[in-house]
Amino acid sequence: MKIIDRYLGKTVIGTTLSVLAILLVLFSLIKLISETRDIGYGHYTLLNAFYYVLLTLPSQFYSFFPVAILLGSILGLSVLARHSELMILHSNGVSLYQMAWSLLKATLLMVFLTVLLGEGLAPRAARLAESHKSFLTTNGQTLMTQQGAVWIRDGRNYIYIQSILNPSHLNKVTRYQFDDHNNLLASSFARQINYQGNTWNAYDIVTSIISLKKIRSTHTAHEIWPLSFSPKLLNISIIQPEEMSLKQLNEYIHYRRENRLNTSQYELAFWQRVLQPLAIWVMLCLSIPFTFKHLRSLATSLRTIVGVIVGFGFYLLNDFFGPFAIVYQWPPFLAALLPIFIFMLIALLLMRWARS
């Protein structure tokens, strides 16, 4: 059985990586074309756009992997079926479920490495890409840190924003005021600032006024800060779920709960990421029935088209249940699990149909 595991695994892994490479190349071309719209803003050039697309590839690798393993498995198993190798295995007592189990074991390491990439390198690379792009397109006016905080230069003011809940609602903001000779005049910390009536309103402010002789501190409940930037500048600085690791996403959910803000979107993203390995294996199991029964008589290209439809159907179902769950206040865990459960039932029904 170990020989069968290795043989099936080698075939499927090879075709999956080939499909994944094609998907990533296509994505890179489409993404690069879309980035050309921003070329010319600030110091953003074509070379910077190449660099941006390159940094987003680990995230796309993780996102495309379930579809890639479905298509790769269909192609790999189709090659074996065309040479009657699968039928020989089946006629010698190897059931479809045993083949599925062999593929699960063979791809275990690949799935594990993919999850490590998706939760380790991908969020950091995506965050670096957005930070680098925002810095160049705004002529250095904004700078995002790897922790999600934002620095903004506004004339002689330097603003440090620890958390952007939305572009008009900022938490834990520090403003440093300098004179024309770059001497620090004052430092102000506000618990939150909101954009209302074309002005930034700061609340619960502690200000330290600095002079040569002493530092004087004051506390104010409310102030209007004369800042010239608008919330539009902060749209590119909002951290997205795909730019966070699971740990950061979990911390951000708790942070929003403490501030009595809606967490459904982030909880949904959290559970979809947790259940991603299960989705990958469901896609793998779906590929097996495509090479048996009546589907065996179909050309490989037609089987691949059916696989594409099934793969994108899974993503469409995910995209449907996400907003549906948020609107009707379903538990995010249920919304993330339901598409996987539906396609798992489809895989089991197809296997039973292929056996009959």
Buried (B, 14 or more C-beta within 10 A) or exposed (E): EEEBBEBBBEBBBBBBBBBBEEBBEEBBEEBBEEBEEBEEEBEBEEEBBEBBBBBBBBBBBBBBBBBBBBBBBBBBBBBBBEEEBBBEBBEEEBEBEBBBBBBBBBBEEBBEEBBEBBBEBBBBBBBBBBBBBBBBBBEEBBBBEEEBBBBBBBEEBBBBBBBBBEBBBBBBBBBBBBEEEEEEEBBBBBEBBBBEEEEBBBEBBBBEBBEEEEEEEEEEEEBEBEBEBEBEBBEBBBBEBBBBBBEBBBEBBEBBEEEEEEBBBBBBBBBBBBBBBBBBBBBBBBBBBBBBEEBBEBEBEEBBBBBBEBBEBBBEBBEEBBEEBBEEEBEBBEBBBBBBEBBBEBBBEBBEEBEE
